[in-house]
Amino acid sequence: MLQISNDTCIGIIYEIYRKVVAVSSMALQVQKQAPQNDHVHQGNRSSLLCYQLARLECR
């Protein structure tokens, strides 16, 4: 089995989550036509969430 460090694992899973969130938030963006600054705030919150999810996956 491939042995990778916890940080590497978190990094990989974080990137996957970020791509998924980026795609789904773009879809939401199209639906509600939100102002741009709202999207930036959402992005910061969702990347923190992605990081927390990645850490859970990599325990």
Helices and strands as residue ranges (DSSP letters): H 6-32, H 36-57
